[in-house]
Amino acid sequence: MENLLEIKDLNVIYKTDEAIVHALNGFTLSVKKGETLGLVGETGAGKTTMCLSTLRLLPDQVGEVVSGSIKYRNIDILKASKKEMLKLRGAEISMIFQDPMSGLNPVMRVGDQIKEVLNLHFPDMSPKDKDARVDEVLTLVGITPERKDQFPHQFSGGMKQRVVIAMALVAEPKLLLADEPTTALDVTIQAQILALMRELKEKFDSAMVLVTHDLGIVAEFCESVAVAYAGEIVESGTIEQVFARDKNHPYTKGLFNCIPDLTSTAPRLTPIPGYMANPRDLPKGCKFANRCAHCTEKCMAAVPEMQEVAPGHFIKCNLFEKGASGQ
Amino acid sequence: MSNVLVETKNLKKYFPHRLGMVHAVDDVSLTIREGETLGVVGESGCGKSTLGRAILRLHEPTSGDVLYDGKSIIGLKSREFRPFQTKMQMVFQDPYSSLDPRMSVFDLVADPLRICKTVPKAQLPEKVSETMELCGLPATYNNVYPHEMDGGRRQRVGLARALVLDPKFIVCDEPVSALDVSIQAQILNLLMDMQEQRKLAYMFITHDLCVVRHISNDIMVMYMGQVVEYAKKEEIFAHQAHPYTKALLSAIPTTDLSRRNRERHVLKGEVSNPINPKPGCRFAPRCPYATAKCSEPQPLVEIAPNHFVACHECSKG
């Protein structure tokens, strides 16, 4: 199937006064039309930077795309004009931000904030239709339309997140970048929202990149998964391939082991030792080497090649090199 | 069985509101034993944090009683309360906002000691470094400020601040929900190690049922300020009775692909308004099994030994 979004070998840095932060290091990812891709990773893995780069929303003067390319359909995002980007954002590609507070204007009624999207992308729509659409989308995300005249501070964190989701969905985008959309929500509400997003996705045949740190959500909600670590994809494949836990990157394996689940009886969890590599001073070789039990000199010397362990299942680890015995 | 350390009796905390009273915690009775963990589960706004704070008197309860080691701590003057305060500590949810950005790690950990004076001044540095070491913060962190640390290390500071007074009871208010999963496991293990070494009692407040299953002995499920189910962990995961508990459990996303197509109880609607709630079951508006009888008050009934449920459907027999 045709790729809707194609990110190739993207390198993004953030320039701060003290140092250069390497946020993305050869980040490669493609999203097919209508696909739901789970992008898993911890803080600092570059998940949010990837979303921001795709929308060209990296902070001015600070964030910079050093090399690589981003293609949406046949548009080269990195070369698109400001005007083209304005048309894309919200209508074609939309983003649900992680922190609901920074996504909402504190001095604007939430209904008006949702309507703003419609004003921008559907100037011909009548005010009455716009109001009806706002009511509809608010009901969809589980907020009674009477609350549309309230301000963000009158909503709880979870409710604010729903407003943000409503804003992202109102224009029915083709590609939805959902950056931890349900992290701030309760499980029963999360189940509702995920069911709702699945429904809308099918209705409009839109693709979605679901950024999350919750492997459970990915397993239930997505068709394929990509695992990010320190600004690169270390493993990608279909849900069945990755969650079979047969062949995994050591980091993915570590992630599986450190989440408590509903069936295990182990008295203690097995955390991944240490902390993520400092993005200001990345190691030359594999970024996970210092936390990895299988680390060899080769891992320290150079970034491992991406290995295809099964059709469509890629792992960036020397353990799976052709001819090597594997794990 | 070990001694009961903390007990609440019909604890209530109401907050005044323009439109009436918000019933944040409504008639909660619980017991926590030495060296054990009570997991309090519920969605945001169900009153679980308020309950934790009311037990520590960070919110003065509206009515009801809190007993520590059999002695009531409600109504004590601050001087009388001080010795209890050092025994009952709290770890906060957000390691980003609960630490003073202008204090170094050493000062942050020393702060409770300087206030409560539980050790002589001369021994203070030793006590602080000992506690920091215990929490995985080597002496190199003495002069580090919170903004220089990531969430996991900050939460270690939060835990060190609670542990430095040698408490017997800690209220952990979502201590790992702001952390990455690999770091979350480190902190959970640290909490469990501390419990084993020091016979600590925890009240572990969380919305994450997987975490609660991992760490707790007893589990209490709250809905809109009330307890809807209260039982041993094994009992609740094997024989959950209340429709709300069932819905919560089925809503948990799991990495087990075989559970992918399980029957889900997706709840409709959301938590209703906790201002002046009606007397009946507060979950009834969202409950798929609701009947006319649900508008009557639902007391907690023991349906199996030490398994309490507030639902007439489950308790009739």
Interface residues (C-beta under 8 A of the other chain):
Chain A: E42 T43 G142 S156 G157 G158 D186 V187 T188 I189 Q190 A191 Q192 L194 A195 H213 D214 L215 G216 I217 A219 E220 F221 I239 E240 F243 A244 G254 L255 F256 C258 I259 P260 D261 L262 T263 R268 L269 T270 P271 I272 Y275
Chain B: E43 S44 G45 D150 G151 G152 D180 V181 S182 I183 Q184 A185 Q186 L188 N189 M192 H207 D208 L209 C210 V211 R213 H214 F237 A247 L248 L249 S250 A251 I252 P253 T254 T255 D256 L257 R260 R264 V266 L267 K268 G269 E270
